[in-house]
Amino acid sequence: MRVSAALPHDPSQLLTDTVALARAAAVDEAALDVGSAAAGEAVGEHLESGPEGDCASTHFFAATHAGYRGWRWAVTLACAGAGEPVTVSEVVLLPGPDALVAPSWVPWQERVRPGDLGVGDLLPTTPNDHRLVPGYVESDDPAVEEVAAEVGLGRRRVLSHAGRLEAVQRWQEGRHGPSAAMAKAAPGPCGTCGFFLPLAGSLRGSFGVCGNAYSPADGSVVAVEFGCGAHSDVAAEPGSPVQVAALVYDDGVDLAADLEQIGS
């Protein structure tokens, strides 16, 4: 620990004037990271100093070694009173206002996003997950109440009212919801399509699953107001060509001309 000689100054003025002592302490600390030979170059110009109370002050020096742009050496000095020696209380490397720092740490359960789960990954739910309730709790979904096996005998937890509302909002606003560009250009909604498989329970009137292998939504939950060009009611009028994109097999045979004869 570095200690300066006692000077007949007011303690606050003494602390402000001891830049040399603070720099020497910063150089000693820097030597632990970059070595003694380069320690002096790792501590740059004196930036500022500020009081930490009646008998303490902190000096800031620019950190000049690579990888620490915008960081500062902070050296806190203290003095017991007038005529007492000044001592180094703490030396630490701190980020300045323009320093590049890592983002704040976020718990894993708040970092996980839809689509992050991979093969073999496990995503446990918390005991107080608001999306789930114990299976024996009375549900406001009539379909759940009708299934006696779920009253403490089947699934341990079932979807809560809040969890169901979140799913509804997510599906309504998703790519298979009524506001999707494909839905707006579709000849009819999914609710009137023969390939539409309604969900059970209270969501039956709002959502279902697409069962058309040629639809971009095949196997996905779709809103009844969603739609695509593969609607079951779409049919070519007699005498009119089928509008298709240029379908080309790997052998280079263009089928568009042949398909134009369909319906004639």
C-alpha positions, -999 to +999 in steps of 0.1 A: +000+000+000+014+034-010+013+061+017+023+098+011+040+120+036+018+141+058+014+176+045+001+206+064-029+210+041-066+208+045-075+171+039-098+178+009-071+199-008-044+173+001-064+146-016-069+166-048-032+174-050-020+138-048-024+128-084+011+113-085+003+089-057-029+079-074-011+073-107+016+052-091-012+030-075-028+026-109+005+016-125+010-010-098-024-025-105-019-024-142+014-044-138-006-073-126-024-075-160+001-063-186+034-068-168+058-043-152+074-032-185+041-020-201+023-009-169+033+027-173+019+028-208-014+013-197-023+043-175-030+074-195-038+110-187-055+122-156-091+128-165-107+141-133-111+137-096-141+140-073-147+138-035-161+106-019-169+123+014-150+146+038-118+126+038-118+106+006-114+113-031-112+093-064-089+101-093-097+088-128-070+080-154-075+069-190-069+032-196-048+030-228-041-007-233-058-026-261-094-038-256-103-011-230-112+019-251-133+043-230-124+026-197-108+044-167-086+036-138-103+047-106-080+053-076-096+062-043-075+079-017-083+085+019-070+106+048-079+104+085-075+142+089-052+171+087-016+161+092-024+125+086-009+104+058-029+098+026-035+061+018-047+042-012-081+026-004-090+011-038-078+007-074-103-006-100-108-004-137-143+010-145-161+017-178-164+054-187-194+070-204-183+059-239-169+025-229-179-007-248-194-030-222-213-062-223-251-060-221-268-065-188-272-101-178-306-115-184-318-148-168-321-177-193-358-180-190-361-144-202-337-149-231-354-179-246-374-171-277-397-192-299-377-214-322-347-216-299-354-252-288-334-278-306-331-315-307-324-329-272-329-295-255-351-293-224-371-263-215-385-266-179-415-246-168-415-228-135-439-239-107-456-205-109-459-203-147-490-182-152-498-201-184-505-233-165-528-243-136-531-277-118-553-302-135-577-303-105-584-265-106-617-257-122-613-245-157-634-220-176-631-242-207-662-264-210-643-290-230-618-294-201-646-298-176-662-325-196-631-347-194-631-363-160-597-378-165-581-344-163-595-336-129-564-348-109-562-381-129-547-370-162-523-342-170-508-326-139-513-291-153-535-277-180-536-244-199-548-215-178-571-188-190-542-164-193-521-189-212-550-195-236-554-158-242-517-154-250-519-183-275-549-167-291-532-133-295-500-150-308-519-169-334-541-140-344-511-118-350-489-145-366-483-154-402-515-176-403-537-149-389-563-128-406-539-098-412-514-119-432-509-108-468-519-143-480-552-141-461-561-108-477-555-122-512-572-156-506-605-165-524-621-176-491-614-180-454-602-212-438-634-215-418-652-223-451-625-246-464-630-284-466-594-289-454-600-270-422-599-291-390-614-271-361-598-272-327-617-286-297-630-266-268-635-229-265-611-222-294-632-242-319-649-212-333-616-192-338-589-217-349-582-249-365-555-269-383-549-269-420-550-304-435-541-295-471-507-308-481-504-281-508-511-252-485-482-233-470-501-237-436-504-275-438-502-289-403-502-255-386-528-237-365-547-212-386-573-186-378-608-191-393-603-158-411-570-169-426-569-182-461-547-192-491-550-200-527-555-237-520-590-233-507-612-263-513-638-242-532-613-230-558-621-247-592-612-239-627-641-228-648-648-249-679-629-235-709-605-214-689-568-223-685-555-230-651-532-202-639-500-217-627-464-206-623-439-220-647-435-256-633-402-271-646-390-305-636-353-313-634-354-328-669-363-294-683-399-303-694-422-273-690-457-285-678-473-251-680-485-256-716-500-290-708-518-277-677-534-249-698-554-275-715-570-287-682-606-275-680-610-270-717 
